[in-house]
Structure formats: C-alpha cells, structure tokens
C-alpha cells in the first residue's frame, strides 16, 4: 500500500511538472505571437500611411523653401546676410532690430512673424529644421589646401606622422587620375583589402566615404571624434554623440572631421553661422576665433538671440583686432551668405513616424532647388 501511494505521488509530481512546462511553452508562444502581431500591425500601418507620409514630408520641404525665400524677400531678415538669429535657423527673427534688416531700412515688419515649427496637414503633421552647409568647410574644395587640411587634421587629433598620408590619400580619392601622390593611395592599394574596392576618383558625395580612405580607415576616431558612436548620418553630417562641439559659439572640445567638413556648400565659410572650431581649422588662433564668435553673439554671449550682431561683410572681422594682412588672408575663405541648406522634416501620420532630409540650393528667393530628397 505504501509503495502504491509513493508511486502515485511520483506520478502526480511528474504531471504537475509537465503541466508547468506546458503552460510556460504556451505562454512563450502566446508572447511571441502577440509580438509578431504588433510588428505586423505596425508594418501594415506604415504601409497604409506610406504615401501620405512621403507627401507630407515633401510638403515640409516646400515649407522650408518658402521660409528661405521669405527671409530674402523685402522686409525679410536675410537680404544682406544669413545669421543664426534669423527664422530659418530657429532664431527669433529680426523684429525691430534694424541691424538685421539689411536693405529694408526702417521696415520693421517680419514676413515670418507667424511662422510655425509644427504644421498640421491632412491626417498628419510635420516639424522642420533648417541647417546651412556654409558653417563647415567643403572637403572637396579644401582637399588641395595643404595648410587648411593640416590644421583641421591636427585639431581632430590625427598623429602628425599620419597627416601627410591622410591628405595625399584624400586627394587621390577625389582626383580623376590614377596617379598616386607620394604618401597617398589609389585603387591598387585598396584592392589588397578584404573585401577589395576601388578609389572613387571623383568628388566626395557623402562624408562617410572618408572612412574608406587610407589613414582614416584604420583610425575612424579622427572622423567621428573620440566620444562619438558610429552610425549613418545625413549629408550634412551632424555630430551624433557630441553634437554641441559642432555648434556655433560652443566651447572647444574634442571633435572629429565630421564636425568640421561637409560635402555640399558654396566653398566659403559663413562667419555668422560657423563654429570657432571651423575658424581654427582655417588657421585662426583660438583666442581670435572665440572673440569673433563672441562679437556676433552680442551682449548676452549666446548665438541665435535677439541681441545678436551679425557681420555685414567678411571685412568686419578687422574689428576683432586682427592685423590687416591676416584679415585679407581670411577674407578669401569667408562669406556672410549661405546658399546650401539641409531641410530636416519629421513627419507623423497616425502612429507612423519618419524623418526626411532634403538638400536645398538657394540662388534667389524665386530660385530654390531641391538637390536631393531621402529619408531614414
């Protein structure tokens, strides 16, 4: 009888264990099924909203074009120069500040006074942001400038012994021929890698191409910066983890090439939007660079506020106490106008979201071209 009871208890224990395992398996299956259903519903929802999101994104780009056009129109803030206190850059606008009215004189009206940063359209909405490319150096036009490239690479922490290799290799990557510079690299060098690839022998379209170039390929920290994380960036390449380092008026901090260079711009640097680090890359000493940024920021020392005092022309940098010969040298690199912009448009339709990027070229208020349009 005792043997029978013991046997029965053992069977009960096994049955309970099997039941628990079955419940656990079924619960896991139910969880996986629920997760997959959520993913499928999300994909289906995104698919249903696909067309509306794209056209809302395109509408956002058109809104950005309108903003840039209005800034240059009579009464707008950007008739003579572009600066961070203007509406396109997220600033307060010129308002009654006659320093910012350019040719408008006593006209105190602001055509963008009622501008919206979030716009509702149909079943969705978008928010927008505009950034100019002229706040950075154009890698394609500066690649052959030995002095500027050396200074920029020194700033990002490149080893002095590697700088000639990096400069020559960038020049080889961009130039159309297959002749190798003394310290550079061409297709035959890159064919030795696994996987092999070819030198582009053409202008750089996306700054991340530099990660394929000899000297940078094995030292990506000089591209991204020491505190950055690697991920795909837009064509303007904002610094992902150390974003303030590339922002105008920010303190000097460790940075990468991504903070200094762009691939699309007029080729000159806007003294009203660039960072002190960009000026240093041009060869300006740290004290003078910081002083210029402080001058344009106005009494409060903060860029993009009502008391900003933007430069009307590059020659005004002489007011920073720079010697005339130095001013003359830097003037060839500087401008007060920006012509190339990135419009970043964040779209929400229902529960679906997407970020769109467009590169805009502003030739005049009536001629603003979309050079590219893509999304993340």
Secondary structure, DSSP 8 states (H G I E B T S, - for coil): -HHHHHHHHHHHHHHHHHHHHHHHHHHHHHHHHHHHHHHHHHHHHHHHHHHHHHHHHHHHHHHHHHHHHHHHSTT-S-SS---TTSGGGTS---TT-GGG-GGGTT----TTTT--SEEEETTEEEEEEEEEGGGSEEHHHHTT-HHHHHHHHHHTT--HHHHHHHHHHHHHHHSSS----TT---HHHHTTSSS------S--SSGGGGGGSTTTTT-THHHH-TT-------TT---SSSGGGGSTT-------GGGTEESSS-SSEETTT--HHHHHHTT--HHHHHHHHHHHHTTTT-TTSTT----SSGGGGGGGT--HHHHHHHHTTEES---EEEEEEEEEETTEEEEEEEEEEEEETTEEEEEEEEE-
